[in-house]
Amino acid sequence: MNEGFDPDVVTAYERDTWNRCADDYADTFAGITGETVPLLIESAGIGAGSQVLEIGSGPGHVADMLVQAGASVTGVDFSANMVDVAQSSFPGIIFQQADAEELPFEAESFDAVVANFVVHHLARPETVFREINRVLKPGGRFVFAVWGAPEEQSSIGAFFGAVMAHHDMDELPHGPLFGVTERSVYEPLLTQADLQDCQLSIHEMIWKADSLEPVLKGFWDWGDMAALPAETQANIKETTRDNSKAYEKDGRYAFPHAILFGRASKA
Ligand SMILES: C[S@@+](CC[C@H](N)C(=O)[O-])C[C@H]1O[C@@H](n2cnc3c(N)ncnc32)[C@H](O)[C@@H]1O
């Protein structure tokens, strides 16, 4: 588990980052993050009539897929911009601005809680896991997906390799589970929150894109690259393109990513 960053600094950094990414997220990272949803639906046993809470709902595409699976869904996100985008894209779904550390719901309200690419951004995962346990009905399931091992992330690797080649990067503030995939870390955190039967598995998902632009735009927003000098930006773009050639065929891209899936249940 990562230690050393002040949780309040992580929270502020994450909220700023996702506010900045909100307008374009549906056309950038959603291209990979939507890939995990069918497996999460299966793992949580979500179907017609399931009451589901999605935490860190971003621009709402995951909530929409859960609704299409028959669930009644509420999305929460602490980024006001993400909530605005989600609500205008999917007016039939309820999205609320809230920190997952303090969920605005009664105890035992949901059959399942879904967190897609969120857990590794949490400043205080132990607090969020306790909240998830509180709002789950007995027997309810918590399911999540996060990036797998950092060295198995092709698009992220192409971008980070380029950043390291052209720019001195300070270590970014990140939460305790950023880049963490070990069962020895997840299991105690979930158990301390009274969540049981921790199951973890790795699956490969592909980020398919018709050009490199969605990938570049996503990382540009996420890393606040526009704040860098124009020449540095141009160099990083060029090297990201070079690093991505291995994943290109006929102008289209297919970036393989190892994704860690987790599941735990409330007794
Ligand atoms: C990488 S995005 C994932 C969005 C979406 N779930 C998906 O699968 O693409 C992470 C989202 O989690 C939200 N988030 C991070 N920490 C949060 C917290 N403590 N409470 C609520 N939302 C949080 C961010 O604002 C952001 O929208």
The ligand as a MOL file (V3000), in Angstrom:
LIG
                    3D

  0  0  0     0  0            999 V3000
M  V30 BEGIN CTAB
M  V30 COUNTS 27 29 0 0 0
M  V30 BEGIN ATOM
M  V30 1 C -11.2790 7.3970 -13.5690 0
M  V30 2 S -12.8160 8.1430 -13.2660 0 CHG=1
M  V30 3 C -13.9380 6.7550 -13.5160 0
M  V30 4 C -15.2820 7.1790 -14.0620 0
M  V30 5 C -16.2150 6.0130 -14.4070 0
M  V30 6 N -16.5530 5.2520 -13.2210 0
M  V30 7 C -15.5980 5.1180 -15.4470 0
M  V30 8 O -15.6570 3.8950 -15.2800 0
M  V30 9 O -15.0780 5.6160 -16.4430 0 CHG=-1
M  V30 10 C -12.8240 8.2810 -11.4900 0
M  V30 11 C -14.0550 9.0160 -11.0100 0
M  V30 12 O -14.1700 8.8170 -9.6040 0
M  V30 13 C -14.4940 10.0480 -8.9910 0
M  V30 14 N -14.0520 9.9810 -7.5870 0
M  V30 15 C -12.7810 9.7850 -7.1430 0
M  V30 16 N -12.7590 9.7580 -5.7920 0
M  V30 17 C -14.0470 9.9440 -5.3840 0
M  V30 18 C -14.6710 10.0270 -4.1100 0
M  V30 19 N -13.9650 9.9370 -2.9750 0
M  V30 20 N -16.0070 10.2080 -4.0560 0
M  V30 21 C -16.7330 10.3310 -5.2020 0
M  V30 22 N -16.1910 10.2890 -6.4270 0
M  V30 23 C -14.8640 10.0880 -6.5290 0
M  V30 24 C -13.7990 11.0940 -9.8510 0
M  V30 25 O -14.3490 12.3770 -9.7130 0
M  V30 26 C -13.9790 10.5070 -11.2540 0
M  V30 27 O -15.1500 10.9570 -11.8640 0
M  V30 END ATOM
M  V30 BEGIN BOND
M  V30 1 1 1 2
M  V30 2 1 2 3
M  V30 3 1 2 10
M  V30 4 1 3 4
M  V30 5 1 4 5
M  V30 6 1 5 6
M  V30 7 1 5 7
M  V30 8 2 7 8
M  V30 9 1 7 9
M  V30 10 1 10 11
M  V30 11 1 11 12
M  V30 12 1 11 26
M  V30 13 1 12 13
M  V30 14 1 13 14
M  V30 15 1 13 24
M  V30 16 1 14 15
M  V30 17 1 14 23
M  V30 18 2 15 16
M  V30 19 1 16 17
M  V30 20 1 17 18
M  V30 21 2 17 23
M  V30 22 1 18 19
M  V30 23 2 18 20
M  V30 24 1 20 21
M  V30 25 2 21 22
M  V30 26 1 22 23
M  V30 27 1 24 25
M  V30 28 1 24 26
M  V30 29 1 26 27
M  V30 END BOND
M  V30 END CTAB
M  END
